[in-house]
Amino acid sequence: MMDVSTVIIVGGVAGGASCAARLRRQDESVGIVMVEQGPFVSFANCGLPYYVGGVIEKEEELLLADPELFRQRFNVEARINEKVISIDRRGQSVRIRRLADDSEYDEHYDHLVLSPGARPLRPALPGIDLPGIFSLRTVPDSKTVKTWIRDHDVRHAAVIGGGFIGLEMAENLANLGISVTLVERDAQLMPPLDKEMTIPVQQALEKRGIGLLLRNSVSAFEEQGRDVLVRTSEGPSFPVQMVLLSIGLQPQNELARDRGLALGPRGHIVVDSNLRTGDRRIFAIGDAVEVRHAVSGQKTAVPLAGPANRQGRIVADVIAGRGRFFRGVQGTAVCGFFDLTMAMTGVNEKTLKESGVDYDVVYAHPNHHVGYYPGAVPIYMKLLFDRSSGRVLGAQAVGEAGVERRIDVISMTIQMHGTVFDLEEAELCYAPQYGAAKDPVNMIGMIAANVMRGDLVITPWTALGEDNAVILDVRDDDEIACKPIAQEVHIPINQLRGRLSELPKDRPIQVCCAVGARAYNAVRMLMQHGYQASLLSGGAETWFCVQDARSG
């Protein structure tokens, strides 16, 4: 049992609520006070876009627990609509303000857990405070947005920011029959993904009639009658009846900053592997903290519910005297957008390039289950791995089905410091309606393992035609007619053995097909006949994504 009498937890959502419940399970005698400035504790903020869109019909479905449940089940005092406004580190107390009447009081602590979360960014733009401009972070936020849509005849809305919340809100607003224009200052949607992997997302936007303004930022908002005029830096100005800001989060670090606790370069609270701050009696968890990335080793912040929950449990164990530490984050995440699912884990190629890591990349486009079973759809997959050891560094996938399952498998491989050879040999569930005897995880692992063994040389599409290479397309005639790419030689795979003499042995040969399978067979054939052959990674499907990404 711990030698602690009172633990105060600041913030009662993912991290704070998890910490309180875990701490009670570890010790019945400790006093636990959880202080939440909002009206709810332990609510599902990830579900807010779907409440706005009507997929989740009742507000109550977002509320995972309430103060009464915490009192009865956990003997935790959950105080809502109260705000911790200062910390007395020397006296080990906090000053708390009751928001209902602005009265204040002090509360002693033996250990203090900061889980204040993060607030949506609201840049100091002209007109930012006009009516009809919202952020979405809390249950009251979602109720306000729903009410505005109902009362103001919203026909056209602007979503500012093309990340998780931006895409989810664009989808839900569109499903309500609202015309949506999405503005993103970057050259791509979903910044955690590499650019070529976002092309299917852009295509989904176009298919659904959602306007997309990339490489654009909002310069100002102006009142125009009952509308808000959105002015952009590079694109047109346009009137809307509602604006949803989804441009990022900033940590709520005021308590830590004002009492001299160390902050990272972006304002996140610095913690050690036990999630302790510089004060041994004060811990910090959740969206407000800076943590280590488990793959890159770099300091980062990942505002996701999963890491916050794990951090809450770990802090509870540390306070209870158990030897726990936080492994770090991988950025494993998933987002649904109309019929598409996007998922990722580990680091992306942009990060690896900036870090100077010697890595390799392969693509694959396997069906999510066997092709002969009805409903098979492709998964666009990208795998990043260490060039010398084969250690898996990251993965991204986009598709209509089976995406998150594959990324989850690769995420666990990364956690276990696994390699592409582990993916190649992974024993996974198989039945025709669920997968294949060679699962997509196995397939992309096999490609990477072949590269590691020297059985396959990969050439990225960015190096198309370099070094005086011959580009060999082994697709069938009808495929080339439908989707042509630049090529010097066209020999269908089934004719290749009989036509080897048409290919030079004194020039590199870059081979492509639709998705890579036939090209791999061609490369192996050519290599054994003395040719300098490599595979254009991911086939023509990747080529078209690369071209679209280049063109912007």
C-alpha angles and dihedrals in degrees: 000000000000124000093228128112105188134023119186118200118198108209128027106211127089104329099028096047092046091051093049095050094045093047092053091051088054097048132016095192103057120098112235123194119181116193119198122179093203128071095254139053127204098010127162103247090171087068096054098098089052092050089053089049094049096244087116102045105190130050089220090066089066093055109088095179141352136212092266092055091049089051097047101038103031105019087235120147105225111190113194128194089027126116131205103224102177145006127223100203095182094049093037095230139118130217112230127195122205103222093205094067105003092243116148138210141169128245126193121226137190091194128014124204117198113206101153096146125206135289127225115264114252107183119210095257124154108268096012091135096053117126113268097039111114145172124206118223109115140038091256088053091056092047090051092051092048091050092048092051091050097045101039104047093240109203100157127031134182120219112199111205132033102223130105099300093038094056094042091050092046089054095047094046091049090051087057088058094256119141108236133202114191118204120197124175093205124077090248144034122249101026094205089065122073111254099252090054091059095061094090087053092053090048090052089053091052092046091055094047096247112151115234126200110184124184087028132119129187113256099182147342121228133190111244109177107290091343135080115232111218113209117197132197098237108007137055128298114243137180123239137172094225140021125203115198115211104157102127144287136273121208118251094233102150097113093050095042095049092053096047100256112154119264130197125238092275094045100263119143112259115232136172128234090283089052091248121147122219086283109072092214094054125073129183130203143167132026094347098062136086113226139174121269106235094218106035097030089224125134112257145150123235113186098203131131095231097061091041092055092048091048091052091054092047094051090050089054093047091051088048090056098257121138102244132146135181113252094206132248133289099191092240105175143151134203131188120211118177105301095346132089121199121192137170143175136184121007129333128229093258090060093046092052091050091048095050092234116163100235141153131214134208133183132208135180106196123161114257089238134007115305096232092061113081118261101030112162129179126254116213104219134184124187126192121196142166110271095219104038104022091233110162110245104173148337139201131190138180128186148113097265142012095022103121093045092059095045090049090056092049090045091058090047089056091048090054091048088246129170138223087265089063090053090048091054099035112135106221136170116279135190123133094256093049108038145314137280084254100043119209087254089055091045097055089041090053092052092050092044090052088054091050092050093048093245091119134033116206123208117190117230088242087070094051110152095000121147091026090292123176112234110219120193113196097183122117122267096256092052092054091048091054098041112017123186131182110286138154097199131032118194118156111234094244090058098043100097091055094047103044090119090070090068125078121235094203096065132060114256119216110199128202139173132163100294106350107268098102092039089055091055089048092050092051090049093048095046091055090050092055101263126138095238132170135172122243097229119249096002128244091324089065091042092060091047090050091049092049091048090051093049091049 
